[in-house]
Amino acid sequence: MSFRAAPVTRVRRALRIALLGAAEGALVCVVMAAGFVALPLPGDLLRRDEFVSISFTDREGGILRELRSSEDGRATPLPGGRVPPLVRAAFLAAEDRRFDRHPGVDPLALGRAALQNLRAGRVVSGASTLTQQLARRLVPRPRTFVGKMGEALWAIRLHLHLPREAILREYLDRVPLGNSTFGVEAAAQLYFGRTAERLSAGQAALLAGMAKSPARLDPYRHDARSKARMRAVLARMAELGALSEEQAAVAAETPLDLVPASAVFESPHLIAALSGRLPAMGLGRAVRIQTTIDPALQADVEAMVRDEVAALAGHNVGQAAVVVVDNASGEVLAYVGSADFLDEERQGQNDGVRALRQPGSALKPFVYGRALADGKTAASVLSDVEVHLATPSGDYVPKNYDRRTHGPVRLRTALASSYNVPAIRIADELGPDRALATLRAAGFDSLTGDPSHYGVGIVLGNGDVTLRELARAYRGLALGGVLRPLADVRRAWDAEGRALPVERELEERRFLPAPAVELLTDILEDEGARSPGFGLDNALRLPFKVAAKTGTSRAYVDNWTAGYTAERTVAVWVGNFDGKPMRGVSGITGAGPLFRRAMIRAMRGIHPSPLVDRSHFVVETICPLSGKRAGPACEGAIHEVFLPGTEPGETCPMHRLVPDEGRVGRAAGGGEGERMRPALDVGPGFYGWAHAEGIASAPLGPARPAGDGTGPRFLLPADGDEYLLETGIPLESQAIPIRVVAPAGQAELEVRLDDGSVVPLPSSFTARIPAERGRRRLELWARGGDAPLAVSRFVVR
């Protein structure tokens, strides 16, 4: 007996030890579990930046685009954190009917699921509560028995530390509902085009039914299956008392109004630009951003860009970009980065607003503005004769786009007609360092090279800038020489609905004195001063005053036009992203027409305010050739405006009355004396130019006999001249210049062309006509005269 009793005793003892160990282990597990659920929730457990997408709207609240969250999906929190009653009832009926009673896990459902899983040897039933599903989203775990236990502990912990309604709201903001959509609010907008608050019972039931298997119950792909699940949820809602049986039946038959599947993708270049700048703007936590875009204006400008690019296709123009800015607020009202964002062949996803390109003459106004601030006037005479400049890369000979020189040119005409040689002389006089400093002060941050890198060519735009910088700087001119930040964002909110402050891109600063900028603006809006370079009828002649400037980079790769009224600034770029040159296009004909259309549209409904108050200026009568006070020998004297204290005190030195030798007439005092005649002395700096132009500039010596060429005549084109058109240069840049010697005392002249058209000559007696191949004839007439004063015959080949 003793031999048999010993083994039994040992077995019993081992069993007792095992049971005690299991009990102790279970107690330890219970204590550990209790300690775990009692711990406070991690501070970042419920943060939303991991799952909330960012929605961008226009200034009126229309959706522009929704950028997906880190989970590659759409997610929008319920506004104000309020759970709509129908949504609550539908999800509880579909997923967790005992949500209001259980402590995070449902013991009845858990026991049933555990039994089913043990029998199957794998997880075949979850029976997870909404809280458990939320725990799974917050702390992902493997779908194993151990994983499910951990999920249950997290669910209990959530219920211990959060109000029941907060748990429901967190779940409804995160629940996957198909098509890369998370949360009821985002799903309501995607499937039904409305907010969750406005969902019908059937729509709420369909979304709640999808939570079980979003892909299998996708209403776009599995219509019948998703509606069957919807009807089951409606029946359960009626069973739980959330709906009457009649309401459930009506909801089951009511059309769902499912909207077509589509991705909203408006203002793509702006959204791409903003999404990369959000942290720098202090909006790293933003989930909803209201941009400054005017949707109607944006749509119209996009259509204009497409139209103009299509119209210029024959000139090898493939792309264009436009920025429209409200001057008072700095808000960007329209932002078009290319003709078609989805055009891969023409690199449409490149952003012409942010691309670095050479702006050509569009930078001239800022350098001229510095010269005006330093004491130059609109009447200051600049030399437009060939000049050779020493640069680090060798000898530089700047050329005008018409390939001609114009001798003594007043600053007003030189800038408005965009002559290059005078601009180079202005930059050379200022020095590259001061010219570059002015441009940087005006906000051209992209000009990062040293002054020696650009040289005086900086005034012709040999450095790379962006269209956005150009728009911002021209708006600064509209504001009187003050650079202020542009605004792309009006307001922004975080995931909790709190407004976020938007950091400005730069601090306000003055870059030019206000009086100099007002005079500069007077020049840029002067259509008459623009006519020698572009003619009176050009793209910059709008129904209202606009200060504008064009620009064309070397080899005709880029066209620009930028300008402003008191209310709006518009900047336009036309070209190709691959750097291919355009054909037969300049700033006035390429970007100019698009600028015109965009500016007229931007000013719709606005009564333009004056850009310039001319009472701030002093008006003087000057000689159009010398820019000095007009003397008795000056022909075609004109009025010019000056900043007080800068008006000329010297009388014109170029035109003088000299004795007409050999002739006796009535002297100025009334007695017998020498007759006087006008003579021209352009000065030593222009003698070579005058000789090349056929202008007599030797005032002394005997008078020439009648018919010797001193009377009214064409200096350009002279009778018998021949012009050769160059390939690769736009025809408008090769327009035929007209320059005449006017009769003494004659202020109104006109040129009549052989096609019957008439070109009025302003007081400077210069103009341009289109270059057309063939034999041409011009006649010079006095306004109202009965016979031509001079005739010129020339050939264009």
Secondary structure, DSSP 4 states (H G I P E B T S, - for coil): -HHHHHHHHHHHHHHHHHHHHHHHHHHHHHHHHHHHHHSPPPTTTT-STTT--EEEE-TTS-EEEEE--TTSSEE-PPGGGPPPHHHHHHHHHHH-TTTTTSSSS-HHHHHHHHHHHHHHTS-------HHHHHHHHHS---SSHHHHHHHHHHHHHHHHHS-HHHHHHHHHHH-B-STTEESHHHHHHHHHSS-GGG--HHHHHHHHHHTT-TTTT-TTT-HHHHHHHHHHHHHHHHHTTSS-HHHHHHHHHS---PPPP-----SHHHHHHHHHHTGGGT-TTEEEEEE---HHHHHHHHHHHHHHHHHTGGGT--EEEEEEEETTT-BEEEEE-SS-TT-TTTTTTS-TTT--B--GGGGHHHHHHHHHHTT--TT-EEEES---EEETTEEE----TTS---EEEEHHHHHHTT-HHHHHHHHHHH-HHHHHHHHHHTT-TT--S-HHHHGGGGGGT-S-B-HHHHHHHHHHHHTTSEE---BSEEEEEETTS-B-PPPPSS--EE-S-HHHHHHHHHHHT-HHHHHHHH-SSSTT--SS--EEEEEE-GGG-EEEEEEE-SSEEEEEEEE-TT-PPPSS--TTTTHHHHHHHHHHHHTTT--PPPS--GGGSEEEEE-TTT-SB--TT-SS-EEEEE-TT-S--SBPSSEEEEEEEEEEEE-TTSSEEEEEEEEE---GGGHHHHHHHT------SPPPPTTSS-SSEEEESPTT-EE-PPTTS-GGGGPEEEEEEPPTT---EEEEETTS-EEEE-TT-EEEE---SEEEEEEEEETT-SS-SEEEEEEE-
